[in-house]
Amino acid sequence: MDEKLKIKISIADRVYPLTVDISQEEGLRSASKKIDIMIKQFEENYAVRDKQDVLAMCALQFASQLEQKQIDKSVDNEKTNERLNKINELIVNYLEK
């Protein structure tokens, strides 16, 4: 049985009570800290009207990072497949001789 933990996460000066698996707590706390750091950076570097704008920019930043990692992973997989196909060709050619 999965144990649940009740925690409070603070994002942009607001507290959100959550019930999570124990294994998720560290990741959620780390994510909320990264969000707050990013909020401060946006507020310091750009003219921001309200928290909603900052949170939207944070969401965009995190989503674009995730998308870029998926694109990079896809490219890496293609390169790996190409290498494996070349190795396979070499092995087949060697065994046919």
Backbone as numpy.savetxt, mean C-alpha at the origin, in Angstrom:
# Nx Ny Nz CAx CAy CAz Cx Cy Cz
-10.87 -19.86 16.94 -11.71 -18.67 16.94 -10.84 -17.42 16.94
-11.10 -16.52 16.03 -10.32 -15.29 15.94 -10.72 -14.34 17.05
-9.70 -13.86 17.77 -9.99 -12.89 18.82 -10.05 -11.50 18.22
-11.02 -10.73 18.67 -11.18 -9.36 18.21 -10.66 -8.42 19.28
-10.21 -7.28 18.83 -9.66 -6.28 19.73 -10.34 -4.95 19.42
-10.75 -4.25 20.45 -11.35 -2.92 20.27 -10.25 -1.89 20.44
-10.07 -1.09 19.39 -9.03 -0.07 19.42 -9.63 1.26 18.96
-8.89 2.32 19.23 -9.28 3.64 18.76 -8.13 4.17 17.91
-8.47 4.55 16.69 -7.49 5.08 15.75 -7.78 6.56 15.53
-6.75 7.37 15.60 -6.90 8.81 15.38 -6.37 9.18 14.01
-7.24 9.83 13.22 -6.86 10.32 11.90 -7.40 11.73 11.76
-6.52 12.66 11.45 -6.90 14.06 11.25 -7.68 14.61 12.45
-7.17 14.35 13.62 -7.74 14.86 14.88 -9.15 14.33 15.16
-9.50 13.20 14.57 -10.77 12.54 14.87 -10.47 11.11 15.28
-11.23 10.62 16.25 -11.01 9.28 16.77 -12.06 8.34 16.19
-11.58 7.18 15.72 -12.45 6.18 15.13 -12.32 4.87 15.92
-13.38 4.47 16.61 -13.33 3.18 17.31 -13.52 2.04 16.31
-12.66 1.05 16.43 -12.70 -0.09 15.52 -12.62 -1.40 16.30
-13.22 -2.43 15.75 -13.06 -3.78 16.26 -12.34 -4.56 15.17
-11.14 -5.04 15.50 -10.28 -5.66 14.49 -9.69 -6.96 15.01
-9.19 -7.77 14.08 -8.41 -8.94 14.47 -7.12 -8.46 15.11
-6.64 -9.20 16.07 -5.40 -8.82 16.76 -4.26 -8.65 15.75
-4.25 -9.49 14.72 -3.18 -9.44 13.73 -3.21 -8.16 12.89
-4.32 -7.43 12.89 -4.44 -6.21 12.10 -4.05 -4.95 12.86
-3.96 -5.04 14.17 -3.76 -3.83 14.98 -2.51 -3.06 14.58
-1.39 -3.72 14.49 -0.13 -3.02 14.20 -0.20 -2.31 12.85
-0.74 -2.98 11.84 -0.85 -2.38 10.52 -1.75 -1.17 10.51
-2.87 -1.23 11.22 -3.80 -0.10 11.28 -3.18 1.08 12.00
-2.50 0.83 13.09 -1.86 1.92 13.83 -0.75 2.56 12.99
0.02 1.74 12.30 1.07 2.26 11.43 0.47 3.09 10.29
-0.60 2.60 9.70 -1.25 3.33 8.61 -1.78 4.68 9.09
-2.40 4.71 10.27 -2.94 5.98 10.77 -1.82 6.98 11.04
-0.66 6.50 11.50 0.48 7.40 11.71 0.98 7.96 10.38
1.05 7.09 9.36 1.50 7.55 8.04 0.53 8.57 7.46
-0.75 8.35 7.67 -1.76 9.30 7.19 -1.57 10.65 7.87
-1.39 10.65 9.19 -1.21 11.91 9.91 0.06 12.63 9.47
1.13 11.88 9.21 2.36 12.49 8.72 2.13 13.13 7.36
1.42 12.41 6.49 1.14 12.92 5.16 0.24 14.16 5.23
-0.72 14.16 6.13 -1.60 15.31 6.33 -0.77 16.54 6.68
0.15 16.38 7.63 0.99 17.50 8.03 1.83 18.01 6.87
2.36 17.09 6.06 3.17 17.50 4.91 2.33 18.29 3.90
1.12 17.82 3.63 0.26 18.54 2.69 -0.11 19.91 3.23
-0.41 19.99 4.53 -0.79 21.27 5.12 0.37 22.26 5.11
1.58 21.77 5.31 2.76 22.64 5.32 3.16 23.11 3.92
2.96 22.26 2.93 3.47 22.55 1.59 2.46 23.12 0.61
1.18 23.03 0.92 0.15 23.48 -0.02 -0.90 24.32 0.70
-1.53 25.20 -0.04 -2.64 25.98 0.51 -3.86 25.05 0.58
-4.23 24.70 1.79 -5.31 23.74 1.98 -6.47 24.45 2.67
-7.65 24.26 2.08 -8.83 24.91 2.66 -9.37 24.18 3.87
-9.45 22.86 3.77 -9.99 22.12 4.91 -9.44 20.69 4.93
-9.75 19.96 5.98 -9.26 18.60 6.16 -9.76 17.67 5.05
-10.94 17.93 4.54 -11.49 17.09 3.47 -10.56 17.07 2.26
-10.04 18.25 1.88 -9.12 18.33 0.76 -7.83 17.54 1.05
-7.33 17.68 2.26 -6.10 16.99 2.64 -6.32 15.49 2.64
-7.45 15.04 3.19 -7.72 13.61 3.22 -7.90 13.05 1.81
-8.51 13.82 0.93 -8.65 13.37 -0.46 -7.27 13.22 -1.11
-6.37 14.15 -0.85 -5.03 14.05 -1.40 -4.26 12.86 -0.81
-4.45 12.61 0.47 -3.83 11.44 1.09 -4.34 10.15 0.45
-5.65 10.07 0.26 -6.24 8.89 -0.37 -5.67 8.69 -1.77
-5.57 9.78 -2.52 -5.01 9.71 -3.87 -3.55 9.24 -3.84
-2.79 9.77 -2.91 -1.38 9.41 -2.77 -1.22 7.92 -2.48
-1.98 7.41 -1.49 -1.88 6.00 -1.14 -2.37 5.11 -2.28
-3.45 5.49 -2.93 -3.98 4.70 -4.04 -2.99 4.66 -5.21
-2.36 5.79 -5.50 -1.40 5.81 -6.61 -0.16 4.98 -6.27
0.26 4.98 -5.01 1.39 4.14 -4.62 1.06 2.66 -4.80
-0.15 2.28 -4.41 -0.59 0.90 -4.56 -0.66 0.51 -6.03
-1.24 1.37 -6.84 -1.33 1.10 -8.28 0.05 0.97 -8.90
0.98 1.84 -8.52 2.33 1.78 -9.07 3.02 0.48 -8.68
2.82 0.03 -7.44 3.41 -1.24 -7.01 2.85 -2.40 -7.83
1.56 -2.37 -8.12 0.95 -3.43 -8.93 1.48 -3.40 -10.35
1.67 -2.21 -10.90 2.23 -2.08 -12.25 3.66 -2.61 -12.26
4.45 -2.21 -11.27 5.84 -2.66 -11.19 5.90 -4.18 -11.05
5.02 -4.74 -10.25 4.98 -6.19 -10.05 4.63 -6.89 -11.36
3.70 -6.34 -12.11 3.30 -6.91 -13.39 4.47 -6.90 -14.37
5.20 -5.80 -14.41 6.36 -5.69 -15.29 7.43 -6.70 -14.86
7.65 -6.82 -13.55 8.63 -7.78 -13.05 8.23 -9.20 -13.42
6.93 -9.51 -13.33 6.46 -10.85 -13.69 6.68 -11.13 -15.17
6.45 -10.13 -16.01 6.68 -10.31 -17.44 8.15 -10.58 -17.72
9.03 -9.82 -17.07 10.47 -10.03 -17.26 10.89 -11.42 -16.78
10.34 -11.84 -15.66 10.66 -13.17 -15.13 10.19 -14.25 -16.09
8.98 -14.10 -16.63 8.47 -15.08 -17.59 9.33 -15.13 -18.84
9.77 -13.97 -19.32 10.65 -13.95 -20.49 11.96 -14.68 -20.21
12.53 -14.45 -19.05 13.78 -15.13 -18.67 13.58 -16.63 -18.57
12.48 -17.04 -17.94 12.20 -18.47 -17.81 11.99 -19.12 -19.17
11.32 -18.42 -20.08 11.12 -18.97 -21.43 12.46 -19.13 -22.15
13.37 -18.17 -22.01 14.68 -18.27 -22.63 15.47 -19.44 -22.06
15.41 -19.59 -20.74 16.10 -20.71 -20.09 15.51 -22.03 -20.57
14.20 -22.08 -20.67 13.53 -23.29 -21.14 13.96 -23.63 -22.56
14.04 -22.62 -23.42 14.50 -22.84 -24.80 15.92 -23.39 -24.81
16.79 -22.82 -23.99 18.17 -23.30 -23.92 18.23 -24.76 -23.48
17.43 -25.11 -22.51 17.41 -26.48 -22.00 16.89 -27.44 -23.08
15.80 -27.05 -23.73 15.23 -27.89 -24.80 16.25 -28.06 -25.92
16.89 -26.98 -26.34 17.90 -27.06 -27.41 19.06 -27.95 -26.99
19.50 -27.86 -25.77 20.60 -28.68 -25.27 20.22 -30.15 -25.25
19.00 -30.44 -24.79 18.56 -31.83 -24.70 18.31 -32.46 -26.07
18.00 -31.65 -27.06 17.75 -32.16 -28.42 19.04 -32.52 -29.13
20.16 -32.00 -28.67 21.45 -32.27 -29.33 21.97 -33.63 -29.00
